Amino acid sequence: MFDLDEPRATALITGASSGIGAAFARTLARRGYDLVLVARREDRLQALADELQPGRDIRIETLRADLAKPDDLERVTNRIAMGGMNLVVNNAGVGAYGAFAELPLERQLSMIDLNVRALTAVAHAALRSMQERQRGAIINVASTVAFQPGPYMATYAATKSYVLSFTESLHEEARPHNVTVTCLCPGPVHTEFQDIAGFDMEEWPSFMFEPVERVVSEALDAVRARRALVVPGVAPKAAMVGNRLVPRFVPRRIAALLFQPEEDKTA
Ligand SMILES: NC(=O)c1ccc[n+]([C@@H]2O[C@H](COP(=O)([O-])OP(=O)(O)OC[C@H]3O[C@@H](n4cnc5c(N)ncnc54)[C@H](OP(=O)(O)O)[C@@H]3O)[C@@H](O)[C@H]2O)c1
């Protein structure tokens, strides 16, 4: 019934040039998937393809695209609309740390273009094509911040809440068409994400970080089990359950205290 293990299955991964996306590519290549790797840094995509190709009878295609730009986004959705995708991992995303009023507006609007607009367009193209074939799976990557407000990452947290709500809705719509849509909500993972977002997590205890390989394997297990939502790891699961048990202002206030920049504390 389900085709994750079909011979010559194809997966398209956005944001495959580093971090979680690259880890999906490595795992899926080991499992014999043909891959379409999407990101802006083509040299990185090519290096990953060169690493994964030797000794494997799989096809790897690289697709350079800035998903925050409409023309590039259209090239990617057109590629998906050509059909044949068994799995689409809607993973590309960026964050930005700082007070909303202090961060440049352009940076936050471009984040919405990537984290929300592009993710929605990719999901639309994938779902149309998969529903026609009555098979396939989509993983939309959100975050544990999707479950609560995120002071000092307000726009980022809001984009991820969108991804969570959107994905859970699509999960139900897609189910009668034999297509699985799963929301992956990782807690902290060591990737380039923190540096790009301007997040200093050097002092955070290591148990709070989930190994990227575990994030990917739990996500793929969740797809196989046709689940709507997966939160990999024990600490993030505990945090999510804890969030549900306390009044809404509690995690919001804790996050504000935890993330308030030094300069705001003295203001
Ligand atoms: N790391 C964490 O702690 C964490 C926790 C929860 C959720 N997440 C989510 O996980 C996803 C992957 O992040 P990561 O941790 O793997 O971070 P990462 O290492 O920085 O990877 C981000 C990926 O997105 C791509 N990307 C960024 N802007 C893009 C654009 N405009 N067009 C196309 N691709 C773009 C990057 O490639 P190029 O720069 O080459 O374009 C890169 O491949 C994100 O959605 C993030 O929000 C991460």
The ligand as an SDF file (V2000), in Angstrom:
LIG
                    3D

 48 52  0  0  0  0  0  0  0  0999 V2000
   18.9830   23.1480   13.8310 N   0  0  0  0  0  0  0  0  0  0  0  0
   18.0060   23.2950   14.6960 C   0  0  0  0  0  0  0  0  0  0  0  0
   18.2410   23.4440   15.9260 O   0  0  0  0  0  0  0  0  0  0  0  0
   16.5730   23.2560   14.2230 C   0  0  0  0  0  0  0  0  0  0  0  0
   15.5610   23.0530   15.1930 C   0  0  0  0  0  0  0  0  0  0  0  0
   14.2440   23.0190   14.7860 C   0  0  0  0  0  0  0  0  0  0  0  0
   13.9250   23.1550   13.4490 C   0  0  0  0  0  0  0  0  0  0  0  0
   14.9130   23.3650   12.5120 N   0  0  0  0  0  0  0  0  0  0  0  0
   14.5110   23.5310   11.1080 C   0  0  0  0  0  0  0  0  0  0  0  0
   15.1830   22.5500   10.3370 O   0  0  0  0  0  0  0  0  0  0  0  0
   15.2760   23.0030    8.9840 C   0  0  0  0  0  0  0  0  0  0  0  0
   16.6970   22.7800    8.4790 C   0  0  0  0  0  0  0  0  0  0  0  0
   17.5610   23.5750    9.2320 O   0  0  0  0  0  0  0  0  0  0  0  0
   19.0300   23.1110    9.6600 P   0  0  0  0  0  0  0  0  0  0  0  0
   19.0720   23.0620   11.1200 O   0  0  0  0  0  0  0  0  0  0  0  0
   19.4450   21.9320    8.8920 O   0  0  0  0  0  0  0  0  0  0  0  0
   19.8460   24.4200    9.2360 O   0  0  0  0  0  0  0  0  0  0  0  0
   20.9820   24.6640    8.1460 P   0  0  0  0  0  0  0  0  0  0  0  0
   22.1070   23.7310    8.3560 O   0  0  0  0  0  0  0  0  0  0  0  0
   21.2400   26.1390    8.1790 O   0  0  0  0  0  0  0  0  0  0  0  0
   20.2560   24.2830    6.7690 O   0  0  0  0  0  0  0  0  0  0  0  0
   19.3030   25.1190    6.1710 C   0  0  0  0  0  0  0  0  0  0  0  0
   19.1390   24.6920    4.7360 C   0  0  0  0  0  0  0  0  0  0  0  0
   18.1770   25.5650    4.1210 O   0  0  0  0  0  0  0  0  0  0  0  0
   18.7320   26.0480    2.8990 C   0  0  0  0  0  0  0  0  0  0  0  0
   18.2240   27.3890    2.5980 N   0  0  0  0  0  0  0  0  0  0  0  0
   18.3090   28.5120    3.3540 C   0  0  0  0  0  0  0  0  0  0  0  0
   17.7810   29.5540    2.7070 N   0  0  0  0  0  0  0  0  0  0  0  0
   17.3580   29.0780    1.5000 C   0  0  0  0  0  0  0  0  0  0  0  0
   16.7410   29.6800    0.3800 C   0  0  0  0  0  0  0  0  0  0  0  0
   16.4370   30.9860    0.3570 N   0  0  0  0  0  0  0  0  0  0  0  0
   16.4590   28.9080   -0.6960 N   0  0  0  0  0  0  0  0  0  0  0  0
   16.7690   27.5800   -0.6850 C   0  0  0  0  0  0  0  0  0  0  0  0
   17.3390   26.9560    0.3470 N   0  0  0  0  0  0  0  0  0  0  0  0
   17.6330   27.7020    1.4370 C   0  0  0  0  0  0  0  0  0  0  0  0
   20.2380   26.0830    3.1410 C   0  0  0  0  0  0  0  0  0  0  0  0
   20.9200   25.9720    1.9030 O   0  0  0  0  0  0  0  0  0  0  0  0
   21.6100   27.1800    1.1020 P   0  0  0  0  0  0  0  0  0  0  0  0
   22.1580   28.1550    2.0970 O   0  0  0  0  0  0  0  0  0  0  0  0
   22.6580   26.4860    0.2920 O   0  0  0  0  0  0  0  0  0  0  0  0
   20.5080   27.7330    0.2470 O   0  0  0  0  0  0  0  0  0  0  0  0
   20.4360   24.8170    3.9400 C   0  0  0  0  0  0  0  0  0  0  0  0
   20.5580   23.7090    3.0890 O   0  0  0  0  0  0  0  0  0  0  0  0
   14.8360   24.4830    9.0000 C   0  0  0  0  0  0  0  0  0  0  0  0
   13.5140   24.5660    8.5090 O   0  0  0  0  0  0  0  0  0  0  0  0
   14.8840   24.8540   10.4750 C   0  0  0  0  0  0  0  0  0  0  0  0
   13.9550   25.8630   10.7880 O   0  0  0  0  0  0  0  0  0  0  0  0
   16.2330   23.4130   12.8740 C   0  0  0  0  0  0  0  0  0  0  0  0
  1  2  1  0
  2  3  2  0
  2  4  1  0
  4  5  1  0
  4 48  2  0
  5  6  2  0
  6  7  1  0
  7  8  2  0
  8  9  1  0
  8 48  1  0
  9 10  1  0
  9 46  1  0
 10 11  1  0
 11 12  1  0
 11 44  1  0
 12 13  1  0
 13 14  1  0
 14 15  2  0
 14 16  1  0
 14 17  1  0
 17 18  1  0
 18 19  2  0
 18 20  1  0
 18 21  1  0
 21 22  1  0
 22 23  1  0
 23 24  1  0
 23 42  1  0
 24 25  1  0
 25 26  1  0
 25 36  1  0
 26 27  1  0
 26 35  1  0
 27 28  2  0
 28 29  1  0
 29 30  1  0
 29 35  2  0
 30 31  1  0
 30 32  2  0
 32 33  1  0
 33 34  2  0
 34 35  1  0
 36 37  1  0
 36 42  1  0
 37 38  1  0
 38 39  2  0
 38 40  1  0
 38 41  1  0
 42 43  1  0
 44 45  1  0
 44 46  1  0
 46 47  1  0
M  CHG  2   8   1  16  -1
M  END
$$$$
